[in-house]
Amino acid sequence: MLNILELKNLNISYKEKVILRNANLGIEQHSIVSIMGNSGSGKSTLFAAINGFLEEQGGSYSGEILFNSKNIKAFKTADLRRTISTLFQDSKPFDLSIEKNLTYAMEYYEGKVLNKKDRVRELLTMVNLYDEVKDNIHISTRKLSGGQKQRLCIARMLTTNPEILIFDEPFSSLDRKNTLIIEDLLRQLSKKYTILLSTHNEEQAERISDKIVRIDDFELKGVK
């Protein structure tokens, strides 16, 4: 299977601190790849390099990051972030209605949104949320449970038609029941998208990942 993302001789620094040295990694399309490592090891910084946030945050890198065989530096920032969509650890739904959370990005990028109701229904169905909220899509997201909010955030990621989904510690605020629901959802989504995630949980990484790599002593090391 083709690699949708490749890191080649990647060196990352953040505010003069070395994060990663000479990293090489190929990520296959429609796979789930878990990035592991101690707190502060650089997992989030690696994601920031991949999705184009690193330099804005005061970091830099050398080497190459290739997305569909094209250097990410050749992409416009907006285009890169549309196709590599990220859910940050502290991401929350907008303080708007369920529907508006999903149409906001559509309207930003597209202007007038065609088939709005159908697209909202499709997105909510993809994250197994539609049946739970179909009669209340105009209510505030404040009324959703923690697990529902997380699934809505994932649905919001999909509004820009991305190819890669990045999840930075997506399970940190969830109980076991909702964690297992999100794990199952990620497996379903990997049939259409490529997924990168960071987690501290070895058992969880083993359950859901096609590949596990670890940031250890400034190097990217394969676990399986």
N, C-alpha and C positions, 0 to 999 in steps of 0.2 A: 504494500500500500504506500502511496506517496506521502511524503512529509509535507504537512501544511505549514509547519513552523520549524526553523532551524536556527540554532545558536552556533556561531562559528568563531572560535578563539575569542570569546567574549570576556572582557575585563570591565568590571563595574566599580566605580568609586562614588562615595557619597560624602560630600563635605570633607574631602581629603582623607576619608577613611576607606580603605580597601574593603570591598564587599565580596567580590568574586574574581578569580583569576583563571584565565584560559579555559573557559567553559565551552563545551561542545555537547550539543543535544539535538536530536531529531525527534519531532513529535508528529505522529501519524494522524491523518485525518480521521475524525470520528472516534478518537481514543480519549480515555480519561487518564490524565497524568497528575499525580500528586507530588507536590514539592514539600519536603519535610526539612526540619532543622530546628535548633533551639530558638527561643525568643531572641530577636536581635541578630539572627544569623544572616538576614538579607532576603527573606522570601518575598516580602512586600516590595523591596527595592528591585528585585528581579522582575516582578510583574510590572513595576513602574517603567522599567526599560522597554519591556515588550509592548506596552500600550501607549508609549509616547509621553508619559508624565515625568520621567526621571529628570530631565534637564530643567523642567519648570520647578522641580522640588530641590534643585541645587546639586544634583548629581551629574555624572557623565559616564560614558562608556566608550570603549574602543572594540574593534572586531565587528562582526556582522550579526544582525538579526534579520532573517529572511522570512517573509510571509508570502506564501505561494511563489517561492523562488525569487521574490523581489525584495530588495533592501527596504526596510521600513522607513528609512530616511527619504525615500523617493515618494512617499505618500504625503498628502496633505494631512495635517493633524486631525481635522474633522473626519476625513475619510477613514483614517486608521482607527479612530475610536468608534466609528460606526460598525466596522467589521470585526474589531476585537473589543468586545463589550465586557466591562468589568463591574463586579459587585464587590464593593469595598466592605471591610469588616464592620464599619459603622453605618453602612447604608440603611436608609429607612424609606418607607413610602413618602411621597410628597403629602403635605397636609391638605389634600384635595380629595375629591371623590375617587372611588376605585376606577371608574371609567377614565377620568381626567388623567390619572397616573399613566395610563396606557396611550392616550391620544396626544399627550403633551409633546413627546418627541416626534410623533408622526407629523403633527402640525408644524413643528419647528423646521423639520427637514423637507416636508412635502407641500406645505401650504394647505390648500383644501384637501381633506382626506376623503377618498372615495370608499364606499362600503365600510364606513366606520363601525357600525354595530357588528357586522360580520367579523371584522378583524379583531375587535375586542373579544368577542365570543371565542374566536379561534385561539387567541393568546391565553385566555383564562382556562380554556379546555386543555391546552398543552401543558399547563402546570397543575392540572387536576384541581382547579379552584372554581370553575364555572358553576357546577351544580350547587356549591355552597353559597354562592353570592349572586346568582343570576337574577334574583328578585330585588337585589339591593345594590346594583352597581353604581347608583348615584349617591350612596351614603359616604360619609367621611371614613377614611382609612383608620381613624382612631378607634373605630368599633370592631376592628379585626383582631383576632388572636395573634400571638407572636408567630406561630407557624404560617398562618394565612398571610401575614405581612411579608414574611420571607418569600413565599411563593409569588406574591404580587410583585415584589422587587425583581424576581427572576423573570416574570412575564414582561416587566418593563425593559429588561435587558434585550428582549427579543424583538422589540418594536422597530429596531433599525436594521433588521435582517442581517445579523452578524454571522460570521463563520466560526469564530473562536469565542468561548465564554471563559472568563477568568473569575474565580471565586477566591477571595482572600479571607480565610477562616470563616466559611459560611455557616458553621455549626456552633460557633462559640456561645451564642445566646439561646440555643434551643435545648429543650429537654429530650430525653431519649426517643420518645414517641415521634416527635417532629423531626428529629435527626434522621430516623429511619425513613420517614416520608420523603425528606429532601434527598437522601441517598438514592432511593428508588427513582425519584424524579430525574436525578442526574443521569442515571443509567438510561432512562427513556430518551432524554435529550441528546445523549451521545450518539444516537442513531442519525441525528441530523447535524449536530454541532461537534466541534472539538472542544474538550473541557480541560482547563488547568485549574488546580485548586491547591491551597495550602491547608495543612492540618497537622496537629500535634499527635493525633490518635493513630498509632500503628495499626491496630486492628481495623479501624475504619478504612485506612488507606489500602489495606490488603483486601478488604471486601469489595471496594468499588473501582480500584485502579487497574488500568492495563499496564501502566509503568509507574514506578516509584523512584524518585531521585531525591537525594539529600544534599543540602548545603552544609558542608562540614569543613572547618579550617580553610575557608575561602575557596573551596573547590566544590564542584558539582559531581556527586558520586552516585552511581547507579546502585539501587538496591535489588531491583529485578527488572 
